[in-house]
């Protein structure tokens, strides 16, 4: 019970910072539990909702939200959500886990080798 509390806390901190907190929680589920991948994704999404709402409130208060772009992000993201949900139910759990692992590797390498953006 203590490990899920710690993993959830660090996941929420990373999410509030915009660093992909769901990755922390998914790694916890994948490496330290026997929860099936689809169920872990569902739990991750349920944690994301209140964290995202609270983060949005704070970032809006600090004038860090570009509201004009959000409409396009939502409109373009919804078809991706539908496709992703369909694929996750269609794919074998083993392939889904491998796809997640490959995604993490690609993003990690990209972050390590990518050019730093200047502000």
Secondary structure per residue as TSV (DSSP state, phi and psi in degrees):
chain	resnum	aa	ss	phi	psi
A	1	X	-	360.0	-37.8
A	2	X	H	-64.9	-39.7
A	3	X	H	-65.8	-37.6
A	4	X	H	-67.4	-35.5
A	5	X	H	-65.7	-45.1
A	6	X	H	-64.7	-46.2
A	7	X	H	-62.2	-41.1
A	8	X	H	-65.8	-40.9
A	9	X	H	-61.6	-50.6
A	10	X	H	-67.9	-32.1
A	11	X	H	-62.8	-44.7
A	12	X	H	-66.3	-39.1
A	13	X	H	-62.8	-47.2
A	14	X	H	-62.6	-40.4
A	15	X	H	-63.9	-42.8
A	16	X	H	-64.8	-28.7
A	17	X	T	-82.5	-6.2
A	18	X	T	81.0	23.6
A	19	X	S	-103.1	14.2
A	20	X	-	76.3	58.5
A	21	X	H	-61.0	-25.9
A	22	X	H	-61.1	-27.8
A	23	X	H	-63.1	-40.9
A	24	X	H	-60.7	-47.7
A	25	X	H	-67.9	-39.6
A	26	X	H	-65.9	-37.9
A	27	X	H	-63.8	-41.0
A	28	X	H	-58.2	-49.9
A	29	X	H	-63.0	-41.5
A	30	X	H	-70.1	-37.7
A	31	X	H	-95.0	-28.1
A	32	X	H	-119.3	-0.7
A	33	X	-	-132.6	171.8
A	34	X	-	-109.3	23.9
A	35	X	-	-71.2	131.6
A	36	X	-	-59.7	150.8
A	37	X	H	-55.1	-46.7
A	38	X	H	-64.1	-39.3
A	39	X	H	-67.6	-39.1
A	40	X	H	-62.1	-40.2
A	41	X	H	-63.5	-40.1
A	42	X	H	-64.5	-43.4
A	43	X	H	-62.9	-43.0
A	44	X	H	-58.6	-43.9
A	45	X	H	-67.0	-36.6
A	46	X	H	-66.6	-36.3
A	47	X	H	-68.4	-35.4
A	48	X	H	-62.5	-36.2
A	49	X	H	-58.4	-56.2
A	50	X	H	-68.3	-34.0
A	51	X	H	-64.1	-44.1
A	52	X	H	-64.6	-41.7
A	53	X	H	-62.9	-46.3
A	54	X	H	-67.2	-41.6
A	55	X	H	-62.4	-42.3
A	56	X	H	-61.0	-41.0
A	57	X	H	-61.2	-47.8
A	58	X	H	-66.4	-43.7
A	59	X	H	-67.5	-33.8
A	60	X	H	-67.1	-43.9
A	61	X	H	-58.8	-34.8
A	62	X	T	-91.8	10.7
A	63	X	T	57.4	42.9
A	64	X	-	-109.6	9.0
A	65	X	-	-109.0	126.1
A	66	X	-	-92.5	89.1
A	67	X	H	-62.4	-30.6
A	68	X	H	-64.3	-35.6
A	69	X	H	-79.0	-23.0
A	70	X	H	-62.7	-39.0
A	71	X	H	-58.2	-45.4
A	72	X	H	-68.1	-38.0
A	73	X	H	-62.1	-43.8
A	74	X	H	-66.3	-48.6
A	75	X	H	-61.4	-39.4
A	76	X	H	-80.7	-26.3
A	77	X	H	-78.0	-29.1
A	78	X	H	-58.8	-45.1
A	79	X	H	-62.2	-33.5
A	80	X	H	-65.5	-37.6
A	81	X	H	-62.4	-46.7
A	82	X	H	-61.7	-44.8
A	83	X	H	-64.1	-44.4
A	84	X	H	-62.2	-41.7
A	85	X	H	-64.7	-42.9
A	86	X	H	-62.9	-46.0
A	87	X	H	-63.7	-40.4
A	88	X	H	-65.7	-30.8
A	89	X	H	-81.0	-24.9
A	90	X	H	-84.8	-35.6
A	91	X	S	-74.5	149.4
A	92	X	-	-65.7	143.5
A	93	X	H	-58.3	-39.0
A	94	X	H	-60.8	-43.4
A	95	X	H	-67.3	-37.2
A	96	X	H	-62.9	-42.7
A	97	X	H	-64.6	-41.1
A	98	X	H	-65.5	-41.6
A	99	X	H	-61.1	-41.2
A	100	X	H	-63.9	-44.3
A	101	X	H	-62.0	-43.4
A	102	X	H	-63.6	-42.3
A	103	X	H	-57.4	-46.4
A	104	X	H	-62.9	-41.3
A	105	X	H	-63.0	-46.4
A	106	X	H	-61.5	-46.1
A	107	X	H	-65.8	-38.7
A	108	X	H	-63.8	-45.7
A	109	X	H	-63.6	-41.3
A	110	X	H	-60.2	-42.8
A	111	X	H	-67.3	-38.9
A	112	X	H	-70.9	-38.7
A	113	X	H	-101.6	-10.5
A	114	X	S	-71.6	158.5
A	115	X	-	-72.1	143.3
A	116	X	-	-78.3	135.8
A	117	X	-	-87.5	135.3
A	118	X	-	-89.9	146.6
A	119	X	-	-88.2	360.0
